[in-house]
Amino acid sequence: MQSLYIHVPFCAKVCHYCDFSVLSAPERLYEDYLNLLQSEMRVMFKKFPSFATNSKTLYFGGGTPSVLNVKQQDRIFSALSLHGLNTPSLLEFSMEVNPESCFDDRIENAVAHGANRFSLGLQTFQEDLLLRIGRSHDVQTGLAALNKLIAWKAHGVSLSADLMFNLPGQTLAHFISDVCFLSEQNLDHVSFYGLNVSPHTVLGSRVRRGFERIEEADYEPMYLGGVDALLKAGFERYEVSNFAKPGKESIHNKNYWSGGSYLGLGPGAHSFVDQVRFFAPEKYTAWREWVLSGCPESTMEFDPIGKEERLTEKIWLSLRMAEGLDLMKLKKEESILIPEKAIQPWIDKKMLIRVGDHLRLQGRGWVFMDSIIEDFLVRNIPV
C-alpha cells in the first residue's frame, strides 16, 4: 500500500522535550511554507506520480497542522487535487490537532475535504506537568478540544488522543489517572509514549544541569499500568504504544510498520520507496533552499535498505506489533532461522510467547523489546 505524509513544521510554542523538525514562527512564514510545499509537490509527484493517484492514506503531521487556517488548508487541498489526489475517497485521512488551535472552522473544513480521523495531542491532564514540559495549552483547553472532537464522531470521524509518561515530576498515580480518564471518554484510539530526553532540547539541558530528574525506575510500572487500564476498558494493543477499539487501528501507521511505501513532503519528512529511505533537509531554512533549488537529490539523505538492514527492520517492526514475528516467513524470505537458544530464555522469562509459527511479546517483554530484538540479531544464523 502507498501512503502520503505532509509535515507542517509550525507550533505555537516548541515544547521543552521536542527534538522534531518544528519551529515557532509568525504566520507570515506559513504562506512561504505553502508556496514551497506546492513547489515540492510538483517535483516529487513528477518523480513518484503514483503517490498522487494511488495513495490510500494521508497524514497531516507536525508540528501542528491545526495552526493553518481554512484558506491555508485549502491551498494544500487544492494542490493535492491538482496532482490527482482525491482526499474524500481515501481510506484514511488523519490530521494531528493541538488543543490551543482546535478551532471549529478548521476542523469542519478538514472534514469537508475528507479528514476522517483526528489525533489530539494532550500529553497529560496535570496542570503542573503541562507547564513543566512547556506545552502551549492548559487542562481546560485540552478538555474543551477533546469534547469538541468527540462531537464529530457522530459524523463518522474517528478520534485518537496522545499521552506521555515518565515525565519529570510525574507519579504513577498521575499517569494512571490520565489513562483511566481517557479510557472513559468516547475515543477510538489512545497512544502513549515514554519520554525520550534528547540532550539538545530545553528539557535535556535542564536534566543535564540537574534542574530536572527523570526516574527511569518509573518507566516499567507506568507502561504496564497504562496497558492494563486500557485493556480493561476494551482497547486492544496492536502496537507497543498504540491501543484501539476493534477495527479502529491507524491504517496509515500500520502501513509504516508493515513495510509499506510512503512519500513524505515538508521539512525533514521521511519517505520509503523501492526499498530506499530518503528525506529532505530538516531545518526550515535548509529545506527552503533545497526546494528553491529544485529539490536536488544531491542534498537529500538516502539510506538504501540492504539485506542486514531489511532483516533488522523485519524483526523490529514485527515484534512491536501484536501479530508478532512470523518465523517461517522470515526463514522463507530472508533465509534466516532464529535459534531456539535465543528464543527459549525469553519464553522462560514469560516475555515471549509462541503461537504457531509466530513469536509475540507478552507481559514485561513489551518493555524489554529492544533487548530481545538485539539478542535475536546477534544470535541469528543463516539456514
BALOBA-1460 file (C-alpha; in Angstrom, 3 decimals):
// residues 383
<rec num="1" residu="m" x="0.000" y="0.000" z="0.000"/>
<rec num="2" residu="q" x="1.110" y="3.562" z="-0.648"/>
<rec num="3" residu="s" x="0.690" y="6.424" z="1.809"/>
<rec num="4" residu="l" x="1.347" y="10.156" z="1.772"/>
<rec num="5" residu="y" x="2.619" y="12.246" z="4.685"/>
<rec num="6" residu="i" x="2.673" y="16.062" z="4.866"/>
<rec num="7" residu="h" x="4.759" y="17.697" z="7.561"/>
<rec num="8" residu="v" x="3.569" y="21.057" z="8.893"/>
<rec num="9" residu="p" x="6.611" y="22.367" z="10.795"/>
<rec num="10" residu="f" x="4.960" y="25.077" z="12.917"/>
<rec num="11" residu="c" x="3.906" y="25.126" z="16.563"/>
<rec num="12" residu="a" x="2.509" y="27.888" z="18.735"/>
<rec num="13" residu="k" x="5.409" y="27.039" z="21.036"/>
<rec num="14" residu="v" x="8.132" y="24.406" z="20.892"/>
<rec num="15" residu="c" x="7.700" y="22.003" z="23.808"/>
<rec num="16" residu="h" x="10.660" y="21.572" z="26.148"/>
<rec num="17" residu="y" x="11.112" y="17.902" z="25.169"/>
<rec num="18" residu="c" x="10.666" y="18.297" z="21.415"/>
<rec num="19" residu="d" x="13.505" y="17.449" z="19.028"/>
<rec num="20" residu="f" x="11.405" y="17.227" z="15.856"/>
<rec num="21" residu="s" x="11.742" y="19.489" z="12.833"/>
<rec num="22" residu="v" x="9.451" y="22.244" z="14.149"/>
<rec num="23" residu="l" x="9.621" y="25.941" z="14.898"/>
<rec num="24" residu="s" x="7.559" y="28.699" z="16.440"/>
<rec num="25" residu="a" x="7.149" y="31.302" z="13.711"/>
<rec num="26" residu="p" x="4.972" y="34.279" z="12.724"/>
<rec num="27" residu="e" x="2.008" y="33.476" z="10.486"/>
<rec num="28" residu="r" x="3.584" y="35.280" z="7.530"/>
<rec num="29" residu="l" x="6.001" y="32.353" z="7.296"/>
<rec num="30" residu="y" x="3.060" y="29.985" z="6.780"/>
<rec num="31" residu="e" x="2.456" y="31.464" z="3.326"/>
<rec num="32" residu="d" x="6.110" y="30.959" z="2.453"/>
<rec num="33" residu="y" x="5.830" y="27.343" z="3.587"/>
<rec num="34" residu="l" x="2.727" y="26.756" z="1.464"/>
<rec num="35" residu="n" x="4.440" y="28.155" z="-1.625"/>
<rec num="36" residu="l" x="7.422" y="25.887" z="-1.021"/>
<rec num="37" residu="l" x="5.239" y="22.869" z="-0.316"/>
<rec num="38" residu="q" x="3.454" y="23.338" z="-3.633"/>
<rec num="39" residu="s" x="6.809" y="23.537" z="-5.403"/>
<rec num="40" residu="e" x="7.985" y="20.381" z="-3.647"/>
<rec num="41" residu="m" x="4.793" y="18.593" z="-4.674"/>
<rec num="42" residu="r" x="5.401" y="19.438" z="-8.337"/>
<rec num="43" residu="v" x="8.877" y="17.920" z="-8.224"/>
<rec num="44" residu="m" x="8.156" y="14.873" z="-6.057"/>
<rec num="45" residu="f" x="4.887" y="13.908" z="-7.751"/>
<rec num="46" residu="k" x="6.669" y="14.112" z="-11.090"/>
<rec num="47" residu="k" x="9.259" y="11.646" z="-9.750"/>
<rec num="48" residu="f" x="6.704" y="9.480" z="-7.971"/>
<rec num="49" residu="p" x="3.360" y="10.062" z="-9.731"/>
<rec num="50" residu="s" x="1.649" y="7.017" z="-8.259"/>
<rec num="51" residu="f" x="1.646" y="8.588" z="-4.790"/>
<rec num="52" residu="a" x="-0.650" y="11.334" z="-6.078"/>
<rec num="53" residu="t" x="-3.082" y="8.900" z="-7.680"/>
<rec num="54" residu="n" x="-2.766" y="5.628" z="-5.736"/>
<rec num="55" residu="s" x="-2.136" y="6.611" z="-2.102"/>
<rec num="56" residu="k" x="-4.732" y="5.087" z="0.205"/>
<rec num="57" residu="t" x="-3.953" y="7.165" z="3.296"/>
<rec num="58" residu="l" x="-2.911" y="10.733" z="4.003"/>
<rec num="59" residu="y" x="-1.466" y="12.003" z="7.266"/>
<rec num="60" residu="f" x="-1.070" y="15.673" z="8.188"/>
<rec num="61" residu="g" x="1.542" y="15.664" z="10.938"/>
<rec num="62" residu="g" x="3.870" y="18.099" z="12.589"/>
<rec num="63" residu="g" x="4.459" y="20.296" z="14.252"/>
<rec num="64" residu="t" x="0.852" y="21.347" z="14.483"/>
<rec num="65" residu="p" x="-1.224" y="21.088" z="11.284"/>
<rec num="66" residu="s" x="-4.156" y="22.764" z="13.041"/>
<rec num="67" residu="v" x="-2.234" y="26.075" z="13.133"/>
<rec num="68" residu="l" x="-3.177" y="26.502" z="9.465"/>
<rec num="69" residu="n" x="-6.394" y="28.431" z="8.937"/>
<rec num="70" residu="v" x="-9.098" y="27.448" z="6.462"/>
<rec num="71" residu="k" x="-7.633" y="29.350" z="3.497"/>
<rec num="72" residu="q" x="-4.199" y="27.878" z="4.188"/>
<rec num="73" residu="q" x="-5.646" y="24.367" z="4.445"/>
<rec num="74" residu="d" x="-7.443" y="24.909" z="1.152"/>
<rec num="75" residu="r" x="-4.208" y="25.734" z="-0.603"/>
<rec num="76" residu="i" x="-2.891" y="22.273" z="0.315"/>
<rec num="77" residu="f" x="-6.136" y="20.537" z="-0.631"/>
<rec num="78" residu="s" x="-6.227" y="22.341" z="-3.991"/>
<rec num="79" residu="a" x="-2.624" y="21.441" z="-4.729"/>
<rec num="80" residu="l" x="-3.230" y="17.770" z="-3.909"/>
<rec num="81" residu="s" x="-6.340" y="17.729" z="-6.089"/>
<rec num="82" residu="l" x="-4.410" y="19.329" z="-8.948"/>
<rec num="83" residu="h" x="-1.969" y="16.407" z="-8.845"/>
<rec num="84" residu="g" x="-4.765" y="13.826" z="-8.804"/>
<rec num="85" residu="l" x="-5.257" y="13.021" z="-5.117"/>
<rec num="86" residu="n" x="-8.955" y="12.841" z="-4.247"/>
<rec num="87" residu="t" x="-8.849" y="13.299" z="-0.468"/>
<rec num="88" residu="p" x="-12.522" y="12.418" z="0.208"/>
<rec num="89" residu="s" x="-12.008" y="8.978" z="-1.364"/>
<rec num="90" residu="l" x="-9.052" y="7.978" z="0.829"/>
<rec num="91" residu="l" x="-9.328" y="5.028" z="3.187"/>
<rec num="92" residu="e" x="-7.959" y="7.230" z="5.940"/>
<rec num="93" residu="f" x="-7.113" y="10.917" z="6.180"/>
<rec num="94" residu="s" x="-5.627" y="11.742" z="9.586"/>
<rec num="95" residu="m" x="-4.776" y="15.154" z="10.952"/>
<rec num="96" residu="e" x="-2.928" y="15.986" z="14.147"/>
<rec num="97" residu="v" x="-4.524" y="18.663" z="16.303"/>
<rec num="98" residu="n" x="-3.256" y="20.540" z="19.348"/>
<rec num="99" residu="p" x="-5.795" y="21.860" z="21.858"/>
<rec num="100" residu="e" x="-4.864" y="25.534" z="21.527"/>
<rec num="101" residu="s" x="-5.617" y="25.515" z="17.778"/>
<rec num="102" residu="c" x="-8.650" y="23.223" z="17.726"/>
<rec num="103" residu="f" x="-10.953" y="25.762" z="16.079"/>
<rec num="104" residu="d" x="-14.398" y="24.826" z="14.763"/>
<rec num="105" residu="d" x="-13.925" y="26.191" z="11.242"/>
<rec num="106" residu="r" x="-10.594" y="24.407" z="10.760"/>
<rec num="107" residu="i" x="-11.973" y="21.055" z="11.876"/>
<rec num="108" residu="e" x="-15.139" y="21.480" z="9.813"/>
<rec num="109" residu="n" x="-13.139" y="22.406" z="6.720"/>
<rec num="110" residu="a" x="-10.787" y="19.443" z="7.105"/>
<rec num="111" residu="v" x="-13.763" y="17.078" z="7.431"/>
<rec num="112" residu="a" x="-15.370" y="18.642" z="4.343"/>
<rec num="113" residu="h" x="-12.199" y="17.741" z="2.442"/>
<rec num="114" residu="g" x="-12.187" y="14.140" z="3.612"/>
<rec num="115" residu="a" x="-10.476" y="14.125" z="7.008"/>
<rec num="116" residu="n" x="-11.959" y="11.160" z="8.860"/>
<rec num="117" residu="r" x="-9.538" y="10.801" z="11.749"/>
<rec num="118" residu="f" x="-8.063" y="13.303" z="14.206"/>
<rec num="119" residu="s" x="-5.208" y="12.758" z="16.637"/>
<rec num="120" residu="l" x="-5.290" y="15.129" z="19.620"/>
<rec num="121" residu="g" x="-2.052" y="15.858" z="21.478"/>
<rec num="122" residu="l" x="-2.995" y="16.092" z="25.157"/>
<rec num="123" residu="q" x="0.095" y="14.547" z="26.862"/>
<rec num="124" residu="t" x="-1.311" y="14.909" z="30.405"/>
<rec num="125" residu="f" x="-4.222" y="16.303" z="32.400"/>
<rec num="126" residu="q" x="-1.953" y="17.506" z="35.202"/>
<rec num="127" residu="e" x="-1.677" y="21.304" z="35.093"/>
<rec num="128" residu="d" x="1.775" y="21.476" z="36.697"/>
<rec num="129" residu="l" x="3.175" y="18.858" z="34.316"/>
<rec num="130" residu="l" x="1.901" y="20.744" z="31.260"/>
<rec num="131" residu="l" x="3.803" y="23.801" z="32.466"/>
<rec num="132" residu="r" x="6.870" y="21.753" z="33.305"/>
<rec num="133" residu="i" x="7.184" y="20.275" z="29.811"/>
<rec num="134" residu="g" x="6.372" y="23.559" z="28.062"/>
<rec num="135" residu="r" x="3.035" y="22.728" z="26.464"/>
<rec num="136" residu="s" x="1.006" y="25.550" z="24.894"/>
<rec num="137" residu="h" x="-2.332" y="24.572" z="26.418"/>
<rec num="138" residu="d" x="-3.776" y="24.173" z="29.896"/>
<rec num="139" residu="v" x="-6.051" y="21.396" z="31.143"/>
<rec num="140" residu="q" x="-9.258" y="23.332" z="30.480"/>
<rec num="141" residu="t" x="-8.261" y="23.972" z="26.864"/>
<rec num="142" residu="g" x="-7.367" y="20.295" z="26.454"/>
<rec num="143" residu="l" x="-10.755" y="19.178" z="27.769"/>
<rec num="144" residu="a" x="-12.594" y="21.640" z="25.537"/>
<rec num="145" residu="a" x="-10.749" y="20.353" z="22.452"/>
<rec num="146" residu="l" x="-11.396" y="16.756" z="23.443"/>
<rec num="147" residu="n" x="-15.139" y="17.335" z="23.810"/>
<rec num="148" residu="k" x="-15.268" y="19.304" z="20.551"/>
<rec num="149" residu="l" x="-13.671" y="16.468" z="18.599"/>
<rec num="150" residu="i" x="-15.764" y="13.799" z="20.325"/>
<rec num="151" residu="a" x="-18.833" y="15.572" z="18.953"/>
<rec num="152" residu="w" x="-17.555" y="14.932" z="15.429"/>
<rec num="153" residu="k" x="-17.780" y="11.189" z="15.985"/>
<rec num="154" residu="a" x="-21.485" y="11.497" z="15.232"/>
<rec num="155" residu="h" x="-20.409" y="12.399" z="11.687"/>
<rec num="156" residu="g" x="-18.282" y="9.276" z="11.235"/>
<rec num="157" residu="v" x="-14.975" y="10.799" z="12.323"/>
<rec num="158" residu="s" x="-12.557" y="8.632" z="14.313"/>
<rec num="159" residu="l" x="-10.685" y="10.128" z="17.259"/>
<rec num="160" residu="s" x="-7.343" y="9.336" z="18.855"/>
<rec num="161" residu="a" x="-5.602" y="11.065" z="21.764"/>
<rec num="162" residu="d" x="-1.956" y="11.018" z="22.878"/>
<rec num="163" residu="l" x="-0.478" y="10.874" z="26.360"/>
<rec num="164" residu="m" x="3.102" y="10.829" z="27.640"/>
<rec num="165" residu="f" x="4.607" y="9.070" z="30.635"/>
<rec num="166" residu="n" x="7.799" y="9.137" z="32.659"/>
<rec num="167" residu="l" x="7.693" y="12.919" z="32.628"/>
<rec num="168" residu="p" x="9.721" y="14.844" z="35.221"/>
<rec num="169" residu="g" x="7.677" y="15.077" z="38.399"/>
<rec num="170" residu="q" x="5.016" y="12.667" z="37.121"/>
<rec num="171" residu="t" x="3.910" y="9.936" z="39.519"/>
<rec num="172" residu="l" x="2.445" y="6.544" z="38.702"/>
<rec num="173" residu="a" x="-0.869" y="7.775" z="40.114"/>
<rec num="174" residu="h" x="-0.763" y="10.823" z="37.813"/>
<rec num="175" residu="f" x="-0.313" y="8.728" z="34.697"/>
<rec num="176" residu="i" x="-2.843" y="6.024" z="35.539"/>
<rec num="177" residu="s" x="-5.362" y="8.734" z="36.353"/>
<rec num="178" residu="d" x="-4.809" y="10.276" z="32.911"/>
<rec num="179" residu="v" x="-5.152" y="6.911" z="31.165"/>
<rec num="180" residu="c" x="-8.285" y="5.953" z="33.092"/>
<rec num="181" residu="f" x="-9.895" y="9.305" z="32.340"/>
<rec num="182" residu="l" x="-9.230" y="8.950" z="28.608"/>
<rec num="183" residu="s" x="-10.437" y="5.360" z="28.611"/>
<rec num="184" residu="e" x="-13.813" y="6.585" z="29.883"/>
<rec num="185" residu="q" x="-14.233" y="9.057" z="27.012"/>
<rec num="186" residu="n" x="-15.794" y="8.232" z="23.670"/>
<rec num="187" residu="l" x="-12.475" y="7.563" z="21.944"/>
<rec num="188" residu="d" x="-11.487" y="5.048" z="19.279"/>
<rec num="189" residu="h" x="-7.764" y="5.102" z="19.876"/>
<rec num="190" residu="v" x="-5.206" y="6.035" z="22.526"/>
<rec num="191" residu="s" x="-1.432" y="6.317" z="22.149"/>
<rec num="192" residu="f" x="1.023" y="6.816" z="24.959"/>
<rec num="193" residu="y" x="4.752" y="7.295" z="24.710"/>
<rec num="194" residu="g" x="7.558" y="7.203" z="27.232"/>
<rec num="195" residu="l" x="9.554" y="10.403" z="27.365"/>
<rec num="196" residu="n" x="12.792" y="10.277" z="25.413"/>
<rec num="197" residu="v" x="15.050" y="13.103" z="26.577"/>
<rec num="198" residu="s" x="17.189" y="14.497" z="23.778"/>
<rec num="199" residu="p" x="20.259" y="16.392" z="25.043"/>
<rec num="200" residu="h" x="19.628" y="19.166" z="22.502"/>
<rec num="201" residu="t" x="16.228" y="20.156" z="23.903"/>
<rec num="202" residu="v" x="15.327" y="22.571" z="26.701"/>
<rec num="203" residu="l" x="14.393" y="19.643" z="28.909"/>
<rec num="204" residu="g" x="17.578" y="17.788" z="28.009"/>
<rec num="205" residu="s" x="19.609" y="20.786" z="29.115"/>
<rec num="206" residu="r" x="17.693" y="21.021" z="32.384"/>
<rec num="207" residu="v" x="18.244" y="17.327" z="33.093"/>
<rec num="208" residu="r" x="21.940" y="17.597" z="32.276"/>
<rec num="209" residu="r" x="22.339" y="20.555" z="34.630"/>
<rec num="210" residu="g" x="20.479" y="18.792" z="37.424"/>
<rec num="211" residu="f" x="17.363" y="21.027" z="37.410"/>
<rec num="212" residu="e" x="15.101" y="18.137" z="36.375"/>
<rec num="213" residu="r" x="15.246" y="14.416" z="37.024"/>
<rec num="214" residu="i" x="13.741" y="11.508" z="35.109"/>
<rec num="215" residu="e" x="13.014" y="8.492" z="37.291"/>
<rec num="216" residu="e" x="13.916" y="5.598" z="34.999"/>
<rec num="217" residu="a" x="12.555" y="3.095" z="37.519"/>
<rec num="218" residu="d" x="9.066" y="4.511" z="36.925"/>
<rec num="219" residu="y" x="9.052" y="3.635" z="33.229"/>
<rec num="220" residu="e" x="8.051" y="-0.019" z="33.563"/>
<rec num="221" residu="p" x="5.236" y="0.340" z="36.125"/>
<rec num="222" residu="m" x="3.796" y="3.310" z="34.234"/>
<rec num="223" residu="y" x="3.814" y="1.475" z="30.911"/>
<rec num="224" residu="l" x="2.386" y="-1.762" z="32.288"/>
<rec num="225" residu="g" x="-0.171" y="0.081" z="34.410"/>
<rec num="226" residu="g" x="-1.348" y="2.104" z="31.417"/>
<rec num="227" residu="v" x="-1.649" y="-1.043" z="29.305"/>
<rec num="228" residu="d" x="-3.709" y="-2.772" z="31.984"/>
<rec num="229" residu="a" x="-6.084" y="0.179" z="32.288"/>
<rec num="230" residu="l" x="-6.729" y="0.358" z="28.559"/>
<rec num="231" residu="l" x="-7.179" y="-3.384" z="28.129"/>
<rec num="232" residu="k" x="-9.773" y="-3.367" z="30.905"/>
<rec num="233" residu="a" x="-11.571" y="-0.522" z="29.111"/>
<rec num="234" residu="g" x="-11.910" y="-2.530" z="25.886"/>
<rec num="235" residu="f" x="-8.934" y="-1.206" z="23.934"/>
<rec num="236" residu="e" x="-6.627" y="-3.641" z="22.146"/>
<rec num="237" residu="r" x="-2.871" y="-3.130" z="21.992"/>
<rec num="238" residu="y" x="-1.964" y="-3.534" z="18.329"/>
<rec num="239" residu="e" x="1.458" y="-1.888" z="18.587"/>
<rec num="240" residu="v" x="3.746" y="-1.233" z="21.528"/>
<rec num="241" residu="s" x="2.434" y="2.312" z="22.126"/>
<rec num="242" residu="n" x="-0.918" y="2.209" z="20.325"/>
<rec num="243" residu="f" x="-4.298" y="0.956" z="21.500"/>
<rec num="244" residu="a" x="-7.569" y="0.881" z="19.596"/>
<rec num="245" residu="k" x="-11.144" y="-0.220" z="19.869"/>
<rec num="246" residu="p" x="-11.735" y="-3.165" z="17.495"/>
<rec num="247" residu="g" x="-11.399" y="-2.066" z="13.864"/>
<rec num="248" residu="k" x="-10.144" y="1.430" z="14.750"/>
<rec num="249" residu="e" x="-6.393" y="0.952" z="14.285"/>
<rec num="250" residu="s" x="-4.485" y="3.598" z="12.328"/>
<rec num="251" residu="i" x="-4.303" y="2.337" z="8.749"/>
<rec num="252" residu="h" x="-1.593" y="4.855" z="7.883"/>
<rec num="253" residu="n" x="0.706" y="3.878" z="10.738"/>
<rec num="254" residu="k" x="0.141" y="0.173" z="10.171"/>
<rec num="255" residu="n" x="1.382" y="0.712" z="6.623"/>
<rec num="256" residu="y" x="4.623" y="2.109" z="8.068"/>
<rec num="257" residu="w" x="5.045" y="-0.814" z="10.438"/>
<rec num="258" residu="s" x="4.230" y="-3.458" z="7.833"/>
<rec num="259" residu="g" x="6.897" y="-2.180" z="5.421"/>
<rec num="260" residu="g" x="4.586" y="-0.350" z="3.016"/>
<rec num="261" residu="s" x="5.668" y="2.554" z="0.810"/>
<rec num="262" residu="y" x="5.194" y="6.167" z="1.783"/>
<rec num="263" residu="l" x="6.152" y="9.570" z="0.445"/>
<rec num="264" residu="g" x="6.836" y="12.458" z="2.818"/>
<rec num="265" residu="l" x="6.562" y="16.143" z="1.951"/>
<rec num="266" residu="g" x="7.748" y="19.093" z="4.028"/>
<rec num="267" residu="p" x="10.898" y="19.823" z="6.073"/>
<rec num="268" residu="g" x="12.617" y="16.614" z="7.153"/>
<rec num="269" residu="a" x="9.709" y="14.385" z="6.087"/>
<rec num="270" residu="h" x="10.874" y="10.801" z="5.547"/>
<rec num="271" residu="s" x="9.972" y="8.592" z="2.595"/>
<rec num="272" residu="f" x="10.334" y="4.894" z="1.821"/>
<rec num="273" residu="v" x="10.096" y="3.933" z="-1.840"/>
<rec num="274" residu="d" x="11.510" y="0.868" z="-3.619"/>
<rec num="275" residu="q" x="13.434" y="-0.270" z="-0.531"/>
<rec num="276" residu="v" x="15.181" y="3.099" z="-0.168"/>
<rec num="277" residu="r" x="14.646" y="5.555" z="2.663"/>
<rec num="278" residu="f" x="15.265" y="9.217" z="1.960"/>
<rec num="279" residu="f" x="14.444" y="12.595" z="3.384"/>
<rec num="280" residu="a" x="14.879" y="16.278" z="2.624"/>
<rec num="281" residu="p" x="16.783" y="18.745" z="4.838"/>
<rec num="282" residu="e" x="15.226" y="19.011" z="8.303"/>
<rec num="283" residu="k" x="15.855" y="22.654" z="9.201"/>
<rec num="284" residu="y" x="13.347" y="25.030" z="7.646"/>
<rec num="285" residu="t" x="15.943" y="27.357" z="6.097"/>
<rec num="286" residu="a" x="17.854" y="24.441" z="4.588"/>
<rec num="287" residu="w" x="14.630" y="22.861" z="3.297"/>
<rec num="288" residu="r" x="13.635" y="26.221" z="1.816"/>
<rec num="289" residu="e" x="16.904" y="26.482" z="-0.117"/>
<rec num="290" residu="w" x="16.544" y="22.876" z="-1.237"/>
<rec num="291" residu="v" x="13.064" y="23.478" z="-2.648"/>
<rec num="292" residu="l" x="14.072" y="26.734" z="-4.325"/>
<rec num="293" residu="s" x="16.949" y="24.814" z="-5.955"/>
<rec num="294" residu="g" x="14.503" y="22.336" z="-7.474"/>
<rec num="295" residu="c" x="14.703" y="19.615" z="-4.794"/>
<rec num="296" residu="p" x="18.035" y="18.164" z="-5.972"/>
<rec num="297" residu="e" x="18.814" y="14.612" z="-4.939"/>
<rec num="298" residu="s" x="22.402" y="15.651" z="-4.208"/>
<rec num="299" residu="t" x="21.318" y="17.369" z="-0.983"/>
<rec num="300" residu="m" x="18.926" y="14.660" z="0.189"/>
<rec num="301" residu="e" x="19.791" y="11.902" z="2.621"/>
<rec num="302" residu="f" x="19.493" y="8.390" z="1.165"/>
<rec num="303" residu="d" x="19.538" y="5.137" z="3.086"/>
<rec num="304" residu="p" x="19.356" y="2.064" z="0.827"/>
<rec num="305" residu="i" x="17.971" y="-0.969" z="2.651"/>
<rec num="306" residu="g" x="20.326" y="-3.922" z="2.241"/>
<rec num="307" residu="k" x="19.865" y="-7.484" z="3.495"/>
<rec num="308" residu="e" x="21.124" y="-6.770" z="7.013"/>
<rec num="309" residu="e" x="19.039" y="-3.611" z="7.390"/>
<rec num="310" residu="r" x="15.974" y="-5.357" z="5.967"/>
<rec num="311" residu="l" x="16.357" y="-8.214" z="8.428"/>
<rec num="312" residu="t" x="16.712" y="-5.837" z="11.366"/>
<rec num="313" residu="e" x="13.613" y="-3.910" z="10.347"/>
<rec num="314" residu="k" x="11.509" y="-7.021" z="9.783"/>
<rec num="315" residu="i" x="12.275" y="-8.353" z="13.232"/>
<rec num="316" residu="w" x="11.908" y="-4.965" z="14.929"/>
<rec num="317" residu="l" x="8.709" y="-3.917" z="13.170"/>
<rec num="318" residu="s" x="7.094" y="-7.348" z="13.508"/>
<rec num="319" residu="l" x="7.738" y="-7.766" z="17.208"/>
<rec num="320" residu="r" x="6.489" y="-4.286" z="18.083"/>
<rec num="321" residu="m" x="3.075" y="-5.253" z="16.659"/>
<rec num="322" residu="a" x="0.525" y="-7.572" z="18.245"/>
<rec num="323" residu="e" x="0.722" y="-10.059" z="15.358"/>
<rec num="324" residu="g" x="4.342" y="-10.713" z="16.232"/>
<rec num="325" residu="l" x="7.163" y="-12.213" z="14.197"/>
<rec num="326" residu="d" x="6.334" y="-14.939" z="11.668"/>
<rec num="327" residu="l" x="9.338" y="-17.274" z="11.928"/>
<rec num="328" residu="m" x="8.506" y="-19.313" z="8.829"/>
<rec num="329" residu="k" x="8.011" y="-16.182" z="6.729"/>
<rec num="330" residu="l" x="11.347" y="-14.872" z="7.981"/>
<rec num="331" residu="k" x="13.023" y="-18.153" z="7.046"/>
<rec num="332" residu="k" x="11.437" y="-18.161" z="3.597"/>
<rec num="333" residu="e" x="12.098" y="-14.512" z="2.729"/>
<rec num="334" residu="e" x="15.459" y="-13.933" z="4.416"/>
<rec num="335" residu="s" x="16.907" y="-17.459" z="4.767"/>
<rec num="336" residu="i" x="17.282" y="-16.776" z="8.478"/>
<rec num="337" residu="l" x="16.386" y="-19.034" z="11.356"/>
<rec num="338" residu="i" x="16.407" y="-17.622" z="14.859"/>
<rec num="339" residu="p" x="17.812" y="-20.443" z="17.004"/>
<rec num="340" residu="e" x="15.922" y="-21.901" z="19.926"/>
<rec num="341" residu="k" x="18.757" y="-20.907" z="22.276"/>
<rec num="342" residu="a" x="17.878" y="-17.272" z="21.538"/>
<rec num="343" residu="i" x="14.116" y="-17.745" z="21.826"/>
<rec num="344" residu="q" x="13.649" y="-20.081" z="24.780"/>
<rec num="345" residu="p" x="15.226" y="-17.911" z="27.517"/>
<rec num="346" residu="w" x="12.756" y="-15.128" z="26.753"/>
<rec num="347" residu="i" x="9.865" y="-17.602" z="26.747"/>
<rec num="348" residu="d" x="11.071" y="-18.908" z="30.115"/>
<rec num="349" residu="k" x="11.046" y="-15.336" z="31.432"/>
<rec num="350" residu="k" x="7.451" y="-15.027" z="30.168"/>
<rec num="351" residu="m" x="8.423" y="-12.116" z="27.923"/>
<rec num="352" residu="l" x="7.741" y="-14.025" z="24.708"/>
<rec num="353" residu="i" x="5.044" y="-16.467" z="23.738"/>
<rec num="354" residu="r" x="4.994" y="-18.790" z="20.735"/>
<rec num="355" residu="v" x="1.664" y="-19.041" z="18.899"/>
<rec num="356" residu="g" x="2.035" y="-21.409" z="15.977"/>
<rec num="357" residu="d" x="4.818" y="-20.007" z="13.809"/>
<rec num="358" residu="h" x="4.629" y="-16.591" z="15.470"/>
<rec num="359" residu="l" x="6.608" y="-15.121" z="18.331"/>
<rec num="360" residu="r" x="4.759" y="-12.436" z="20.263"/>
<rec num="361" residu="l" x="5.774" y="-10.185" z="23.097"/>
<rec num="362" residu="q" x="3.923" y="-10.569" z="26.351"/>
<rec num="363" residu="g" x="3.994" y="-9.000" z="29.802"/>
<rec num="364" residu="r" x="7.301" y="-7.304" z="30.563"/>
<rec num="365" residu="g" x="8.544" y="-8.304" z="27.118"/>
<rec num="366" residu="w" x="6.955" y="-5.156" z="25.720"/>
<rec num="367" residu="v" x="9.231" y="-3.123" z="27.988"/>
<rec num="368" residu="f" x="12.334" y="-5.165" z="27.126"/>
<rec num="369" residu="m" x="11.563" y="-5.345" z="23.395"/>
<rec num="370" residu="d" x="14.854" y="-3.722" z="22.360"/>
<rec num="371" residu="s" x="16.885" y="-6.226" z="24.378"/>
<rec num="372" residu="i" x="15.009" y="-9.164" z="22.871"/>
<rec num="373" residu="i" x="15.494" y="-7.881" z="19.333"/>
<rec num="374" residu="e" x="19.188" y="-7.217" z="19.938"/>
<rec num="375" residu="d" x="19.580" y="-10.777" z="21.205"/>
<rec num="376" residu="f" x="17.925" y="-12.165" z="18.083"/>
<rec num="377" residu="l" x="20.059" y="-10.084" z="15.746"/>
<rec num="378" residu="v" x="23.309" y="-11.061" z="17.445"/>
<rec num="379" residu="r" x="22.496" y="-14.777" z="17.589"/>
<rec num="380" residu="n" x="20.586" y="-15.481" z="14.365"/>
<rec num="381" residu="i" x="22.180" y="-17.903" z="11.904"/>
<rec num="382" residu="p" x="21.689" y="-18.428" z="8.130"/>
<rec num="383" residu="v" x="19.729" y="-21.501" z="7.083"/>
